[in-house]
Amino acid sequence: MISFDFNTYNDTNIATLKNKKEELISKLYNDKMSGFINNIIDDNEVNRIIDISNKIKENSDILIVIGIGGSFMGSFAISEMFKNHFKKKDTELIYLGTNLSTNYLLEVIDYIKDKDVTLNVISKSGTTLEVSLVYKIIKTELEKKYSNEELKSRIIITTDKENGKLREEAINNSYTSFEIPSDIGGRYSLITAAHLLPLAVANINIKDLIAGYKKGIDLIDKAYIYASNRIELFKKKKYIENFSVYQDNLYYYTEWIKQLFGESEGKNNLGIFPVSTVNTRDLHSLGQFIQEGNNIIFETVIKVEKDNDLKINNTSLNELNNIVINSVCRAHKKGNTPSVIISLDKLTIENIGMLSMFFMLSAVFSSYLFGVNPYNQPGVEEYKKEVKLHIDSNL
Ligand code: PA5
């Protein structure tokens, strides 16, 4: 269950935005990229993902996941959220492809030498530079260990159904493959094989995640109110939104949220710049700025009402954490930094599915209200064009 506290906002100011609600809900459902709500994965595909994840868990010490941006952030964030830091998993996940730095890659190459590995490369376009290069490097390592026949199940390609170099690669080598539907964009692809396969290998119950995600559609009104609030705050020169969490296992989830909002609405010289803090750590750092610095920030706080139980002198640590959250919100409000509080009754996979749908809907509505296309990222192409001018096109 998820509840919302929008109390710090003045509702009457957003009346005009509220009038647009029905129009924008209909725009959302009719958008050609609305697959994340209109084309939710079917049971056969989910079962195939689970079957293949079970095979990976049986025959691999490591699953290497190669992807970047919306093709990696969701599964990485959720697997980090639910992992046990000290118990070793049966199959370890290693994420690559998010940079071109050498040292870590060399360490990975050395680490996998005497281990059984499956590789899942994920790219909707099939042309993303970082992903293509790292894929070639790791594939070369796997070719040293396995026959072409064995690679057919050890290399798994998740990409567009028909287009792109990776689809060709899958067809030419008969590699196992999954499709990212054409009507679902990278950062909206959480409930596709792009994220569900790594998550299933990470022992996340993907059926619960999907169930929560579907329930999240019922939060469409709340998502619209939240988006309207964001726009109203932007008009009041609140140009930065701080996504604030109080459990460190939510840190990468705030990275997912930042990618979702940043790439969706940051266009045409508009948008709210997303940042994040993990508290109480950052109360002793950026907290000073949020309280008394340049007054351009508002906050969205994700609160977990009931965590596991740990008591100090009969008082629950979780309750103390929640007292701190409420106190910080009050203090920040006095410093003219208002907050929305989004409360999960518990940190469950189903709740995270719901919350993720809520944020995706909000990102689309916010982008529509800014008058920009939520699903493209023309600005990202600019750096790619520059890079292409300077590197060998055969790479
Ligand atoms: O959210 C997005 O659409 C982007 O961040 C993409 O996911 C990212 O650029 C990777 O693209 P691709 O999956 O085509 O490699």
Boltz pocket constraint, residues with backbone or C-beta under 6 A from the ligand:
constraints:
  - pocket:
      binder: B
      contacts: [[A, 68], [A, 69], [A, 70], [A, 71], [A, 72], [A, 122], [A, 123], [A, 124], [A, 125], [A, 126], [A, 127], [A, 128], [A, 131], [A, 185], [A, 186], [A, 187], [A, 188], [A, 263], [A, 375], [A, 377], [A, 380]]
      max_distance: 6.0
